[in-house]
Amino acid sequence: VILFVFLTGIVVGVSIMLIKPQISFSKSKKIDIKDEKLLFFDVGGGSTEFTLAENGEIKKTYSTQIGIRRYANKFGIDFLAMKEQLKQDLSVIPKEKLKHSILVGIGGTACSIAAMKYKLAEYDSNVVHRSFIKSDELEKMQAELSLLDEKQIAQKMPFGSKRAEIILIGLNIVKEIVDSFQGSGFFVSDRGLQFGVLRMNKEKLAKML
């Protein structure tokens, strides 16, 4: 059985996580994902990976040319040109088939955005993991950071100041992803940040759950 190892406290060295029914993602958000479609996205330096999971199984994976470093090298801070490229790069994903999917961000970009939302001086997995970032919160962060220089941005993310130079690009990418899939926001998972597929029998699965 191929499953997503998702939103568990068990670190297994892969980013694909076990889907567990009726998971509370945050204090204010609770959804029953037993029959839901989850679309995971991981915004990296050179590419962004999307993985669709449904009923506890991986259905499809998509790789795009969307990358923070790639975009930084090509566009600098020309966010209008970047937005057009984002739309083009996202066009390879069949959005009609992915309608009503629940967006879940994994990886450093999504987790950094969550840590900034909560104004963390030090990264705290207990705060970041299972949090929900609203679309309008992304927009507010975009507007705020666009007025700051790199040093000022770094002060707002002491947990990861080395990412200060690229976090605004990451924010723009994530916002476009959320808008592209007509989402109200996205959940965040920091459980395992390297892609991998976990194969296990029912017996092993029962032990993990």
C-alpha positions, 0 to 999 in steps of 0.5 A: 500500500502506498500512503502519505505519511502526513501530519503524524508525530513520527519522523520516518525520513520521508515527507510522505505522511500517513493520513489519519481521519479526523485530524485537528490541524489547528485549534480553530480548524478541524476537518475530516480528511477520510474522503478528502483530496489533499494536494501537497506542495513543496516550494524549493529553490529550483522546482516546486513539487505537487503530490495529490493524495486521495483516500490515503493513497498517492494518486499523482505527482507533478513537478514544475519549474517554479523555484525560488532561486530560479525565479530570483536569478531570472526576475530579481524583484520584478514581481509582475514578470514573475507572476506571468511566469508563475501562471505559465508554469502552473498551467502544466497542472490540470486544475480542473481535476484538482478542484476542491483539494485541500492545500498542504504546504510542506518544506522550508518555504511554507514553514517559514511563512507560518513562523513569520505569521506567529512572529516566532523568535525561534522556530517552534514545530508545535506552533507551525505544524498543522497551522493554517495560513489564510490567503489574506494573511499571505497578502498582508505579509506580501505588502508588509515585506515589500516595504522592507529591505533584506536586513529588516526582513531578517529581523522578522525571521530570526529563526531563519535569517538566511532565507530573508533574501528570498522569502518575499519571492516564496510568499509570491509563489505560495500566494499564486498557488493558493489563488490558482487553486481557488483556495482560502489558504493552506495548512502547514506540515513540517513532518519530514521534508524529503520526498519519498514513498513509504510502502507498508503492510496493514500490520505495520500501518496499524502500529504507526497509527 
